[in-house]
C-alpha cells in the first residue's frame, strides 16, 4: 500500500480543481425547501434549536449547529450557505485521489481525481446547503484511516480511537454513514483479515455505536419524517440505477459500461489480485451494500431510500469509474474516455446551476425581488398555506428577509423560533378578517396551481372584506396577486 503522504500534491490539486468547478455559480439557483430548513434552523437561538431537535430533524442536529455559527460569520446568502458543501466536495475529491493511490497506483489516482471533478453527483452535492457533501468527505477519509490502520496492522489505541470518534462524528453528521461499517466489514472478509484486525475493528466500531446510540434512538422516535419517501416513484429504475451517481442518461451510457467492464475485470482477476483489485472490491462494496440495504428496508419495512441520502457513497462511483478507465488498453482510449466524461457532464453542470434549478423550479429569490418592487411598508402580505410545508412560498420570507422589511405578515400565529417545529404556525385566510381591517392593500403569494391558487376561494374570502384584485404577476412557479380595498 502506497504512503498517503506521497499523494498529497495531486490530491491537493484535484481537490482544489473539484471545489472550483463544483463551486462555480453555486450562488445562482434560488433556495428551496430543504435549504430553508437549514437556514431557518441555523438562525434559531441555541435554546430554540435544541428544543426543535427534540421534536424533529435530530439527525441533522450537528450540521445545523455548525451552520448556526457559520452564518453568523458569513451571512445567509446562497454562496455563503453552500460554501461548506463546496469545500467538502474538494476534500472528498482529494480523498478519492489518496484512496486510489493507496490501493492501486498513481495513474489510477490521477484518473480518480479527474472523474471526481466532473461526476454529476459531486457537482450537484457542492451546491446544496445540506450535509450531503460533508457526508461524502467524512466517509472517504474514515475509509482512508481504516485502510491505513489495517494495512499497518496497527495496534495503536490512539489510531483506533480516532477511527471510532471520526466514525461517530460522521454518523452524527449524517445517520446513514453507519452503513459504512458494513462496507468495512466486507473489506475485512474479502481481504481475509486476521483475528487481531477483526478484534480491533470490532471494538472501535462498538465504541462508535455506543457514542451514536442517542442519535439512533432519536431517529427511531422521529421516523415519521421520512414517510414522504413512500411514493412509488422513489424506486423506479432511473432513481435506483442512474440518478444516485451519473445523473442523466447520456453520462450513464458511458459510465455504466465502464463500471461493468471494471466488474468483469474484478471477477477475472480475483486470483491474481492486482493493483486495482482491492480498490475495485472496496468501491463495489461501498456502492452496492448501502444501496441494497436501503432498498430492502424501504420495500419491507419503512421508506428510507432517497438518492441524496446515498451521496456518502459517491466516492465509490468515482473509484469504480477510475478502475474501468484504467483498464482500457493504451493511453489514448483512457484520455478519450475522460474527455467524453467531461463533455457529457457539461449539460448537467449547466442545468444544476440554472436560476430555477432547485426542487423543480423554486423561484423564491425572483419572488422576493418582485415583492420589493410591488410592496411598500405597512402593506399586508399573505402566503399560500395549501401546499406541502417545504414548498410554501412563505419560506422566502425567512430566506430573503430584507425584501420583506416593513410588510405586515397577516397570517403569522407563532414564529418558528418560538416553536419546536421547523416552520411558522399560521392562521388560515378565512380567520384573518380582524387582522385585515387596518390593511388597505394586500399581496397574496401562491404556488401556481396549488389548491389555494386554483379554486378561487381566496378571492371570495377577500371580497367579503372589501378587497378586489388589481394586478397579477406570474413568476416561474409562483403567482403574486395584488388586492386593494
N, C-alpha and C positions, 0 to 999 in steps of 0.2 A: 504493500500500500504506500502510495506516494505521500511525502510530507506535505500537509496542507499549507505550510508557510511558503513553499516553493511556488504555490499557485496564487500568491497574494496579488501580484501585479495584474495578471489577466483577469482575476476576479474583480479587482477594483475598477478596471477599465470597462468590463461588461456591465458591472453594477451601475456605474455612472451613466453608461450609454442607455441601459434599460430605464433608469429613472428619468433621463432626459426625454427619450422617445415617448414613454408612457405618460409623463407629466405634461408634455406639451398640450396646450389648450384644455387642460384639465378643468379650468375655470369656466369653460364655455357652456356646458349643459346646465340648465336650471336644476335646482334642488328637487328632490322627490320625497315621498313619504318616509322611507327608511332613514334617509339623511335628516329629515325633520326630527325623527326620534333621537338621532344622535345630537343634533344641535340643541334641541329643547331640553334633553336630559342633562347635557353638559352645562347648560345655562342655570340649572337649578342650584340653590344653596345646598351645601353638602348634607344638611339635615333632611331637606326635601328629597334629595337624590336617594339617600338611604331608605327613607320611607317608601319611595316608589319601588326600589329594588325588592322590598319585602313583598310586593304585590305583583310585579311584572318586570320582565327583562332582566332578571338576576343574572342570566347567562352572559349579558353584555356589561355587567357592572364594572369590571376592571377597565374596559375600554372607555366607558362613559367617565369614569373617574379620571383617567388620563386626559381625555378631551376637555374635562372641566378646567384643568389648569392650562391646557394648550390654548384654548380660545381666549383665556384671559390675557395671554401674552400676544396672540397673533390675530384675534378677532374671528368673525364668523363668515367671512367671505367664502365663496366656493373654493377658491385657491387655498386658503388657509386651512379649511376643514379637511380637504382632500390631500393636503401635502404629506401628512404622516403616511398615507397609503402609497404615495409616490415614493417616499423614502424606503418604505418596506418592500416595494417591488424591486428597487435596486438592490436591496440587501438579499432578497430571495434569489435574484438573478446571480449575484456574486456567489451565493451558497451553491447554486447549481453547478457553477464552474468548479468550485472546490470539490464538491461531491463527485463529479465526473472524473476529475483528475485523480482523486484519491483511489477510486476503484478501477479506473480504466487507464487512460493515458492523457497526455497533454492535448493531443489532437481532438479527442472526444470532448475534453473540457472546453476547448475553443468552440467547437460546434454547439455544445450545450449553451454556451454564452450567447452565441448568435441566435439560437432558437428562442431563448428566454427574452431577448429584446423584442421579438415580434409576435410571440404566441398570443392569440386573442384573449385568452383568459388572463394573462399577465397585463396586457394593455388595458383590459376592462377593469381589473381589480384596483388599478392605480388611481382611477378617477371615481372611486366610490368612498364616500365618507362613512365607512363602516370598518369592521375589524378584519375583513376577509384577507386583505393583502398582508396585514400583520400576522395572521394565522399561517399563511404560506411561508413567510420569512422565519417565524419561530419553528415551524415544522422541519424545514430544511436544515436549520442549524442544530436542532435537537438530534436529528439523524446523523449529522456530521460528528457530533460529540459521541453519540452511541457507537458509531463505527470506529472512531478513534480509540475508544476505551476497549472495545472488543479486539481490535487488531493488535493492540499493545499488550493484551492480557492484563490490563491494569487492575491492580489491587488497591488503587488509591481510593481511600474513603472520601477524600475531598472531590475527586473526579466523579464518583458515582452519586455523591450528594448533590453535586452540580447538575447532573443529569436529572435527578429526582425533582430538584427545585425548578429547573428550567421547564421540565415537562408539566409540572403543576401550574406554573405561570401560564404556559401555553393553553392548558385546559381552562383556566380562569379567563383567559383572553377569548377563547372560542372553544366551547364544550366538545365539539366533535373531534378535536385533536386527540382526545382519549383513544380514538380508533387507531392512532399511530402505534400504540403499544402492540396491537395485533400484527402490524407490519413488521415491527422489530422482532417479535417472536418468530414470524415466518422466516426472517433472515437467519436467526439462530438455528432454526430447523434445517434450512437448506444449506447452511454452512457447516452442519454437523458440529456445532459448538460443543465444547467440553462442559462437564458438570460445573466447574467453578464459574465459568462465564454465565451459565444459566442462573446459578445461585445469586451472583452479584446483580445481574439484571433484574431478577425476580424481587430481590429485596428493595432495590431502588424503585421499581415500578409500584410495589406495595406501599412504599413511603409516599410516592406521588399520589396514589389513590387515596390514602388517608388524608393528605393535605387537601385534596379536591372534594372530599366527601360532603362538606356543607353545600358546595355548589350543586352537586349531583342531587341532593335532597331538594334544594330549592327548584331545580329544573324539573324534577318529577312533580312537585306540587304545582308548578306553573305550566304544565304540559299542554294545557288548553290553548296556549298561544299559537301552537303550530297546527291548529285544527284546519286553517285555511289551505294547508297542503293536501287535503283530502281530495281536491279536484282531480278528476281523472287525467286532465291534460298534462299534469305534472309528470306523468310517467310514460309519455309517448316516446317513440324511438328517437326523435330529434333531441328531446330533453335528456335521454339516457346516453346516447351514443355520440352526439355531435356537440351540443351546446356546452357541456362542462369543460371542454378543453379547446375545441377547434372552431367554435363559432359557426360560421356559415358552411354551406355545402361545398363551396369551391375549395376552401382551405382543407376541409375534411377529405376531399377527393385526393389530395396529395398526402395528407398526414396519415390517414388510416392505412394505405398501402405500405408506408414506411414503418408504421407500428407493427403491422402483420409480418413484414419482412424481418423486423427485429425479433419478433416472437419465434419465427421459423428458425432463425439462427441460434436463438437461445436453446431451443429443443435439440437441434442438431449438435450444438457444442456443449451439451450438459456433461459429457465425459471429459472433454479437454479443459473446460472451464477457463477459457482465455480471458484476456484483459477486460473485455466488455461483458463477460457472462455475469459476474456478480452485480455489476451496475444494472444490467437489464433485468435480472431477477428482483433486485430491490425495487426498481421502478415499476415493474409489472405488479408486484405485490402491493405497492403503495397506491397504484392507480385502481386496482381491482378490489382489494379487500374492503376498504371503507365504503366504496360504492355498492358492493354486493350486500354488505351488512345493512346499509340504509334502505336499499330496495326491499330486502327480505322483511325487515321490521315494518316498513311502510305498508307492504302488502298484507302482512299477517297481523300486525298489532296496532300501531299508531303511525300516522303520516309523519315522516321525518325527512324525506328526500327533497332536496332543492339544489339546483345547480350551483348556486352561490355558496351553499354550505360545503361543497366539495372543493372549494378554492384551495384549501390547505394541501390538496393532492396535485395541484397544478405543476409543481416541480417534477412530479413523476412523469407527466406528459412531456416536459422538456427533455428529461433524460431518455425516455423511450425513443423520441424522435432523434436525439443525438446518436443513439446506438444504431438506429435504422440508417441515418445518413452516413455514418462512419463505415457501415458495412457495404456501401455501394462501391463497386470496383473502380479504381482510379480516382484521380484528384478532380478532374473536370465534372464528372457526374455529381460529385458531392457539392461542388461550388454551384452547379446548376440547380440542385435541389434547394440550397439555401436561398439563392436568388429568387426561385419560384415561390418560396415561402414568403419572402418579403413582398413580392408583387401581389400575392393572393391576400395578404393581410391588410394592404392599404385601404381597400373599401371598408372593411370592418373598423379599422382605426379611425377613419374619417367619420363613419356613421356614429361611433361611440361618442364623438366629440361635437355632434350637432347640437344646436341650441335646445332642441326638444327631444334629446336622445334618451332621457330617463323615463322609465315606467310608462312606455307607450306614448310619450308626448307631454310630460309635465311642463307647464308654461308659467310657473309661478313668478319667475323674475319678470317676464313680459307683463303679466297681470299687475305686478306691483308698480311697474313703470306707468302703466295706463292709469292706475288709481291715483298716482301722484299728479298726473296731468288733468284728471277729471274732478278730483275732490278738493274741498277746502276745509280748513279747521272748523270743527263744530258740527260738520255734517255726519250723518249716520252711515254705518256700513253693516250689512248682514251677509253672512256666508252660508251657502247651501249646506244643510245638515242631513241630507238624504243619501249621502254617499258613504262608502266604506271609510273608516277613520283615516287610513293612510292616503286617501285621495281627496280629502276635504280641502277646499280652497282656503279655509281659514288658517291652515298651516303656514301659508305665505306670510300671514301677519307676524309670525314669530321669526321667520327666516329672513325677511326683508323689512324689519320693523320700522326703519327710518321712513319708508314710503307711506306708512300709515299714521305717522305722528299727527296728533290733533283730531283724529277721527273718533267718533263715538261707536264703540263695539256694542251695539244694542242688544245682542243675544247673550253676551257673556254672563254666566252664572258664577262659576268658580274658576280662577286661573289655574293652569296646570301646575304652577309652582306650589299651590296650596292643596293639591290633591295627591293621592297615592297613585292614581292612574297616569298614563302617558300624556293625555290630552286635556284641554279645557273641557269643562262641562258647560252646556249652553241651554238656553230656553228655545223652544220652537217658535216660529214666527207668529203662530196663532195666539201666543201668550204675551205678545210684546206691545199691546195697544197702549198701555200706560207709559212704557218706555219711549214710545214713538211720539208721544204728544208734544214734546218740545222740539222735535225734529221736523224741519221743513223740506229737507232734501235727503234722499236715502239712496245709497248704492247697494244693489243686490248682486252678489257674485255666485254664479252657479257653475257646476261642472256640466258642460254641454251634454244634453241627452240623459242626465240623471232624472230620477223621479221628480225631484223638486223643480227641475228645469222644464219638464215636458208636459206636466199635467195642468198647468195654468192656475193652480191653487194659490200660488204666491200672489199673483196679480189680483185675484179675487179678494184675498185677505187684506191686501194693502189698499184696495179700492174702498173697503169699509172704513178705513182710517183716513180717507180723503186723498190718497196718493194716486197719481196717474203716471203712466210710463211716458218718458220724454225722449229717451235715447237708448240704443242698444249697441254694444260693441262686442263683436265676435273675435275671440283670440284663437289660439291653436286648438285648445280643448276646453276653454273656459269662456263663459259669456258674462259680460257686465251689463246690468240693467240699471238705468238711472231713473229714479222716481222723484216727482216733486208734488207738493200739495197744490 
